[in-house]
Amino acid sequence: MAVRVAYIAVGNIAGYHLASVKKMPDAEIVGLCDIDKARLEARQKEFGGEAFTNPDQMLKAVKADACYICLPPYAHGPAEMACVKHKVPFFVEKPISVNVKTAKKIAAAVKRTKLMAAVGYMNRYRASVARAKQLLAKDPPAIIYGGWIGGYPGTHPWLFDKKKSGGQLLEQSTHTVDLLRYLCGEAEAVACYAASNKFVSEAKTFKADCASTVAVRMKSGAVANIMSAWVCRAGGGVFLSLFSPNYRIDFSGWNHDVKIYHADGLHVEDIKGETNIFEIEDRAWINAVKAGKLNGVMSDYEDGLKSLILCDAANVSMSTRRPVKVKF
Ligand SMILES: NC(=O)c1ccc[n+]([C@@H]2O[C@H](COP(=O)([O-])OP(=O)(O)OC[C@H]3O[C@@H](n4cnc5c(N)ncnc54)[C@H](O)[C@@H]3O)[C@@H](O)[C@H]2O)c1
């Protein structure tokens, strides 16, 4: 029998998860929920499924086996609790919330009910990341730097309102923060500074930090730096470089292509990032739902919560201008 899949929020990223599930012979799109009726109608025309504006009503009506939650960071809570109430395993896009308290409440409900819940940190599914993890397990990095540097993110008004998105570090560079955790273990403390917003010229409504840098002390003894910027129109890109005694591992670009330099100086590994990473991530999620086990899912809710907690600690440091201990 096909896996019955529902969606809460059907905006930009949901389009990718809808398209890959639509192609699966063993899955069926049964429900779509959004507060934007025009968008809902357009998605329904393209992907089918019954349309709703309330998650609870949808989950009551469609008997879903799994649900995607693709809400903006500020809107989490009721959707996840509706999945808990109706015992529907859910996949939630990163970041899991703008609010640590809300996310902890959801995490506790997920744990209490033993509900399957996955988080959309899709870079964990990449071959380049798997190879780096394999090498670094035996030869941990001493120093790491990474980040997301680009121009003004004009498409989503909620994105450059920090109260709604959590700011660039929590919303976007969270991908790099998550990889830092995945490849190097947990953080102990952070010290974060934001640049002056005198560099912003694009919009009067810009209510986030235009650039920031966070120094991270890792439990492993390593040190890292994660940079974020939304005011660099000439670009900068997505990058993550990890340096261990025997390897230099350079990820570059949204696809996370990697070049791995060995200390012997004799060879360089070159792995291209997958261009269909959401399909790979979605296949793993639907397989997990069919199996009733999170095997193959690279980030569960509790893990996603740790990436949120680390970004939130950096935000606290950014506003207090003091180092902050990371408490999971
Ligand atoms: N994994 C990735 O690389 C990736 C890429 C893009 C976005 N995302 C994440 O996905 C999330 C959504 O981003 P997006 O780009 O799709 O945003 P979007 O603004 O395009 O879509 C969000 C949708 O949520 C709907 N919505 C808002 N409040 C709602 C509510 N209470 N109930 C139902 N629907 C509601 C909006 O009407 C909109 O259709 C964000 O957390 C973002 O970080 C992840």
PDBQT file of the ligand as one rigid body, heavy atoms in Angstrom, charges set to zero:
ROOT
HETATM    1  N1  LIG A 401      16.581  22.594   3.557  1.00  0.00    +0.000 N 
HETATM    2  C1  LIG A 401      16.753  23.692   2.835  1.00  0.00    +0.000 C 
HETATM    3  O1  LIG A 401      17.755  23.883   2.163  1.00  0.00    +0.000 OA
HETATM    4  C2  LIG A 401      15.708  24.755   2.867  1.00  0.00    +0.000 A 
HETATM    5  C3  LIG A 401      15.553  25.612   1.775  1.00  0.00    +0.000 A 
HETATM    6  C4  LIG A 401      14.551  26.597   1.850  1.00  0.00    +0.000 A 
HETATM    7  C5  LIG A 401      13.774  26.717   2.997  1.00  0.00    +0.000 A 
HETATM    8  N2  LIG A 401      13.988  25.868   4.043  1.00  0.00    +0.000 N 
HETATM    9  C6  LIG A 401      13.226  26.030   5.288  1.00  0.00    +0.000 C 
HETATM   10  O2  LIG A 401      11.864  25.734   5.081  1.00  0.00    +0.000 OA
HETATM   11  C7  LIG A 401      11.061  26.598   5.877  1.00  0.00    +0.000 C 
HETATM   12  C8  LIG A 401      10.064  27.302   4.965  1.00  0.00    +0.000 C 
HETATM   13  O3  LIG A 401      10.774  28.063   4.021  1.00  0.00    +0.000 OA
HETATM   14  P1  LIG A 401      10.144  28.430   2.598  1.00  0.00    +0.000 P 
HETATM   15  O4  LIG A 401      11.266  28.963   1.794  1.00  0.00    +0.000 OA
HETATM   16  O5  LIG A 401       9.355  27.300   2.069  1.00  0.00    +0.000 OA
HETATM   17  O6  LIG A 401       9.164  29.622   3.030  1.00  0.00    +0.000 OA
HETATM   18  P2  LIG A 401       7.887  30.192   2.237  1.00  0.00    +0.000 P 
HETATM   19  O7  LIG A 401       7.619  31.526   2.816  1.00  0.00    +0.000 OA
HETATM   20  O8  LIG A 401       8.114  30.077   0.765  1.00  0.00    +0.000 OA
HETATM   21  O9  LIG A 401       6.729  29.178   2.600  1.00  0.00    +0.000 OA
HETATM   22  C9  LIG A 401       6.192  29.104   3.875  1.00  0.00    +0.000 C 
HETATM   23  C10 LIG A 401       4.707  28.743   3.750  1.00  0.00    +0.000 C 
HETATM   24  O10 LIG A 401       4.189  28.596   5.062  1.00  0.00    +0.000 OA
HETATM   25  C11 LIG A 401       2.862  29.090   5.038  1.00  0.00    +0.000 C 
HETATM   26  N3  LIG A 401       2.427  29.334   6.410  1.00  0.00    +0.000 N 
HETATM   27  C12 LIG A 401       2.830  30.300   7.273  1.00  0.00    +0.000 A 
HETATM   28  N4  LIG A 401       2.231  30.154   8.457  1.00  0.00    +0.000 NA
HETATM   29  C13 LIG A 401       1.417  29.065   8.359  1.00  0.00    +0.000 A 
HETATM   30  C14 LIG A 401       0.551  28.386   9.266  1.00  0.00    +0.000 A 
HETATM   31  N5  LIG A 401       0.406  28.813  10.525  1.00  0.00    +0.000 N 
HETATM   32  N6  LIG A 401      -0.104  27.301   8.821  1.00  0.00    +0.000 NA
HETATM   33  C15 LIG A 401       0.051  26.846   7.562  1.00  0.00    +0.000 A 
HETATM   34  N7  LIG A 401       0.875  27.445   6.638  1.00  0.00    +0.000 NA
HETATM   35  C16 LIG A 401       1.538  28.532   7.052  1.00  0.00    +0.000 A 
HETATM   36  C17 LIG A 401       2.952  30.328   4.169  1.00  0.00    +0.000 C 
HETATM   37  O11 LIG A 401       1.682  30.741   3.702  1.00  0.00    +0.000 OA
HETATM   38  C18 LIG A 401       3.863  29.814   3.060  1.00  0.00    +0.000 C 
HETATM   39  O12 LIG A 401       3.128  29.219   2.013  1.00  0.00    +0.000 OA
HETATM   40  C19 LIG A 401      12.008  27.551   6.592  1.00  0.00    +0.000 C 
HETATM   41  O13 LIG A 401      12.263  27.092   7.904  1.00  0.00    +0.000 OA
HETATM   42  C20 LIG A 401      13.278  27.453   5.784  1.00  0.00    +0.000 C 
HETATM   43  O14 LIG A 401      14.464  27.632   6.535  1.00  0.00    +0.000 OA
HETATM   44  C21 LIG A 401      14.901  24.886   3.985  1.00  0.00    +0.000 A 
ENDROOT
TORSDOF 0
